[in-house]
Amino acid sequence: MADFNYEITEELGVISTNASGWTRELNMISWNDRPAKYDIRDWSPDHEKMGKGLTLTEEDMSSLKELLNDMDI
């Protein structure tokens, strides 16, 4: 697998925590020194390990927010 780097530039919030202590989080993350994007993924308690996740642009996040606001949850 290719090397990559990341920096969590802003921790926006924890969505959930599982029994092993890993958290599903919404953060702003800069991947490979690029501008930060919204990111949802699972993290180990020390943020050293991560699970697969979803990275969203500002436009993606705006569309998702509109969809969620329109839902009856």
C-alpha positions in Angstrom: 0.0 0.0 0.0 1.3 3.5 -0.8 2.4 5.7 2.0 0.2 8.6 3.0 0.1 11.2 5.8 -2.8 12.8 7.5 -3.4 15.5 10.1 -6.6 15.9 12.1 -7.0 19.7 11.8 -10.3 19.9 13.8 -12.2 17.3 15.9 -15.8 18.1 15.3 -17.4 15.3 17.4 -17.9 11.7 18.4 -20.8 9.9 16.7 -20.6 6.7 18.7 -18.2 4.6 20.8 -18.1 0.8 20.6 -17.3 -1.7 23.4 -13.6 -1.8 22.6 -13.2 1.9 23.0 -13.0 2.8 19.3 -15.0 5.9 18.3 -16.7 6.8 15.1 -15.9 10.5 14.6 -16.6 13.5 12.4 -13.3 15.4 11.9 -11.6 17.8 9.5 -8.6 15.9 8.0 -5.9 17.0 5.7 -4.7 14.0 3.6 -1.2 14.2 2.1 -0.9 18.0 2.9 -4.0 18.9 0.9 -6.8 21.1 2.1 -8.8 19.6 5.0 -12.1 17.8 4.2 -14.9 16.4 6.4 -14.1 12.8 7.4 -16.2 10.1 9.1 -14.4 7.0 10.3 -13.6 4.8 13.2 -10.5 5.6 15.3 -8.6 3.7 18.1 -8.6 5.6 21.4 -5.1 7.0 20.7 -5.9 8.0 17.1 -2.9 5.8 15.9 -5.2 3.3 14.0 -8.1 4.0 11.8 -10.9 2.1 10.1 -12.2 2.7 6.6 -14.1 5.9 6.3 -15.8 8.4 4.1 -14.3 11.8 3.1 -16.6 14.6 2.1 -16.0 17.9 0.4 -17.8 21.1 1.6 -20.3 20.6 -1.2 -20.9 16.9 -0.3 -21.4 17.9 3.4 -23.9 20.6 2.5 -25.9 18.2 0.4 -25.8 15.5 3.1 -27.0 18.1 5.7 -29.9 19.0 3.4 -30.9 15.3 3.0 -30.7 14.7 6.8 -32.7 17.9 7.6 -35.5 16.6 5.2 -35.6 13.2 6.8 -38.1 12.3 9.6 -35.8 10.6 12.0 
